[in-house]
Amino acid sequence: MKTLWNYNKIFLSIFFFALFFSNANRAEVLNANTGEDEYMLAAEKMPTPVGGFESIMRKISYPDMAQKTKTEGKVYVLIYVNEKGDVDDVKVVKGIGFGCDEEAVKAIKKTKFTPGVDKGVSVKAKFSLALTFKLS
């Protein structure tokens, strides 16, 4: 009986130790992502590309590998635009590969946006966009 008690004590000690450190790591991860909180998900006027969304598509050249494999589909991205209308970051949420994801990111980073506006002030904003790759 005494041996069983020692194993239970050891197990509980390890369990609480692991629980404590898993919560500590989670707090570090949450603090690391606080930069995303600066960007608004909704503003009175969201950022729009100068020249319209078609201007992004004009900057895309269909990757050779995607053409050879006849890859078509949509690349979903999350775009972070600052209060000056410059693209700070682009993250691929769901891609199709074969160079299409990289080409979408490259085209968006080349694009100038009108900044988002909330309460009459230019703000940082993030929004999602789907870019369609279709062979003609």
C-alpha positions as CSV (number, residue, x, y, z in Angstrom):
1,M,0.0,0.0,0.0
2,K,2.8,2.4,0.8
3,T,4.4,1.8,-2.6
4,L,1.1,2.7,-4.4
5,W,0.9,6.0,-2.4
6,N,4.4,6.9,-3.6
7,Y,3.5,6.3,-7.2
8,N,0.4,8.5,-6.9
9,K,2.4,11.2,-5.3
10,I,5.0,11.1,-8.1
11,F,2.3,11.1,-10.8
12,L,0.5,14.1,-9.2
13,S,3.8,16.0,-8.9
14,I,4.6,15.4,-12.6
15,F,1.1,16.3,-13.6
16,F,1.0,19.6,-11.8
17,F,4.6,20.4,-13.0
18,A,3.5,19.8,-16.7
19,L,0.3,21.7,-16.2
20,F,2.2,24.7,-14.8
21,F,4.7,24.8,-17.7
22,S,2.1,24.3,-20.4
23,N,0.2,27.4,-19.2
24,A,3.5,29.3,-19.0
25,N,4.2,28.5,-22.7
26,R,0.7,29.4,-23.7
27,A,1.1,32.8,-22.1
28,E,4.3,33.4,-24.0
29,V,2.6,32.5,-27.3
30,L,-0.3,34.9,-26.6
31,N,2.1,37.7,-25.9
32,A,4.1,37.0,-29.1
33,N,0.9,37.5,-31.2
34,T,-0.1,40.8,-29.7
35,G,1.2,42.6,-32.8
36,E,-1.8,41.3,-34.7
37,D,-4.2,43.0,-32.3
38,E,-3.1,46.4,-33.6
39,Y,-4.9,45.7,-36.9
40,M,-8.6,46.2,-37.0
41,L,-10.9,43.5,-38.4
42,A,-13.7,45.9,-39.1
43,A,-13.5,49.6,-39.8
44,E,-15.9,52.1,-41.3
45,K,-13.9,51.9,-44.5
46,M,-11.7,48.9,-45.1
47,P,-8.5,49.2,-47.2
48,T,-8.9,48.8,-51.0
49,P,-6.2,48.4,-53.6
50,V,-5.4,51.4,-55.7
51,G,-6.8,50.6,-59.1
52,G,-9.2,48.0,-57.8
53,F,-8.8,44.3,-57.0
54,E,-8.2,43.7,-60.7
55,S,-4.9,45.6,-60.3
56,I,-3.6,42.7,-58.1
57,M,-4.6,40.1,-60.7
58,R,-2.7,42.1,-63.4
59,K,0.5,41.8,-61.3
60,I,0.3,38.0,-61.2
61,S,2.0,35.8,-63.7
62,Y,0.9,32.2,-63.7
63,P,3.7,30.1,-62.4
64,D,5.3,27.6,-64.9
65,M,4.9,24.6,-62.6
66,A,1.2,25.4,-62.1
67,Q,0.7,25.6,-65.9
68,K,2.5,22.3,-66.5
69,T,0.4,20.6,-63.8
70,K,-2.8,22.4,-64.8
71,T,-3.2,23.6,-61.3
72,E,-6.3,25.9,-60.7
73,G,-8.0,27.1,-57.6
74,K,-8.2,29.9,-55.0
75,V,-5.4,31.1,-52.8
76,Y,-6.8,32.6,-49.6
77,V,-4.7,35.3,-47.9
78,L,-4.8,37.5,-44.9
79,I,-3.5,41.0,-45.7
80,Y,-2.2,43.5,-43.1
81,V,-2.3,47.1,-44.3
82,N,-1.0,49.9,-42.2
83,E,-2.4,53.4,-41.8
84,K,-0.3,54.7,-44.7
85,G,-1.8,52.1,-47.1
86,D,1.4,50.0,-47.3
87,V,1.2,46.2,-46.9
88,D,3.0,45.2,-43.7
89,D,2.4,41.4,-44.1
90,V,0.6,38.8,-46.1
91,K,-0.2,35.3,-44.8
92,V,-1.4,32.4,-46.9
93,V,-4.4,30.9,-45.1
94,K,-5.1,28.2,-47.6
95,G,-3.1,27.7,-50.8
96,I,-2.9,25.5,-53.8
97,G,0.8,25.2,-54.2
98,F,3.0,24.9,-57.3
99,G,4.1,28.5,-57.0
100,C,0.7,30.1,-56.9
101,D,0.8,30.9,-53.2
102,E,4.1,32.7,-53.6
103,E,2.9,34.6,-56.7
104,A,-0.2,35.8,-54.8
105,V,1.9,37.1,-51.9
106,K,4.4,38.8,-54.3
107,A,1.6,40.6,-56.2
108,I,-0.2,41.8,-53.0
109,K,3.1,43.1,-51.6
110,K,3.6,45.2,-54.8
111,T,0.2,46.8,-54.5
112,K,-0.6,50.1,-52.8
113,F,-3.8,50.3,-50.8
114,T,-6.0,53.2,-49.7
115,P,-5.8,52.8,-45.9
116,G,-8.7,51.8,-43.7
117,V,-10.6,54.6,-42.0
118,D,-12.4,54.5,-38.7
119,K,-14.0,57.5,-37.1
120,G,-12.3,59.7,-39.6
121,V,-8.8,58.5,-38.8
122,S,-6.6,56.2,-40.9
123,V,-6.1,52.9,-39.1
124,K,-4.2,49.6,-39.5
125,A,-6.5,46.9,-40.8
126,K,-6.4,43.3,-41.7
127,F,-8.7,41.5,-44.1
128,S,-8.9,38.3,-46.1
129,L,-9.0,37.9,-49.9
130,A,-9.3,35.0,-52.3
131,L,-7.3,35.2,-55.5
132,T,-8.4,32.8,-58.3
133,F,-5.9,31.1,-60.5
134,K,-7.6,29.8,-63.6
135,L,-6.0,28.7,-66.8
136,S,-7.6,30.2,-69.9
